[in-house]
Amino acid sequence: MQRPPPIGEFDGLQVFMCGTSSPLPDPDRAQACVAVLAGKTLYLVDAGAGSAQVATLAGLPLERLEAVFLTHFHSDHIAAVPEFNLNSWVAGRSRPLAVIGPAGVAEVVDGLNAAYRLDRTYRVAHHGAELLAPELGAMQSVLMEGGAVLTFGDLTVTSFEVNHDPVRPAVAYRFDYRGRSVVISGDTIVNQGLVDAAADADLLLHDTLSLPIIKTLEEVSAGTRMEKILHDIQDYHAHASDLAALVDQSGVGQLAVYHLVPPPSNALFEKIFARELPEGTIITEDGMIFELPAGSEKVTVVDP
């Protein structure tokens, strides 16, 4: 079998799954994080705990990291932002890391910069300003409201409002590059914003919750604090059974699910997820790569 080109050396879009879990722990999955490589430039959507290690061990070209797009500010979507900032700084990133998101992004970035200020001073003192330029160590926040569009050369990124109540604002992102497109939902129920974002997209990465599994876990947890947690999370994530209608309405080419609630830890759980999902849906794993060549309609999956 012919090996795929190295990550970041590809004519088109590459989508690398740095984290496919939810806050419910799993030993084989990091929390939510998706890397998008458009040509030779790298972007992230969210950065949950453990995802920086997955990205680094996979050899992602972190020196090319331009921006982290945040869908919302739950801890499992922002915990690894400082690690990505440090790792890309060490790798040789040539400009301050932009952290882009809806209202509230400045508060998050200011807080992280303050929390890691001493860490940055120690590293510059140890390794020297020539290797670690101090002005590149602090992140810069960029406000991007739902409906806004940013361009980076041939890449266009569009933000769409989604419904993750009571988390407001929450957004999804669509990446369009040389005729190829990928949409990353963040956390949301199915709503018109997602239908609009995913219209005729080549690839949709959507969070999903298996209601049968979560209800069973809720029953097993009766009388504990987890009973209420497992009950509450059922109303602000897309249920696996809801996604067929989204695919039909949007005309998306390929559906793949991530931010799995709960992360399927065995073949039985995967079967329960799969039986409610549209036929052909891919249940992602950490390290999985989607390749969307420019000038083509192909979506190729490279398993980890």
Secondary structure, 3 states (H helix, E strand, C coil): CCCCCCCCCCCEEEEEEEECECCCCCCCCCECEEEEEECCEEEEECCCCCHHHHHHHCCCCHHHEEEEECCCCCHHHHCCHHHHHHHHHHHCCCCCCEEEECCCHHHHHHHHHHHCHHHHHHHHHHHCCCCCCHHHCCCEEEECCCCCEEEECCEEEEEEECEECCECCCEEEEEEECCEEEEECCCCECCHHHHHHCCCCCEEEEEEECHHHHHHHHHHCCCCHHHHHHHHHHHCCCEHHHHHHHHHHHCCCEEEEEEEECCCCCHHHHHHHHHHCCCCCEECCCCCEEEEECCCCCCEEECC
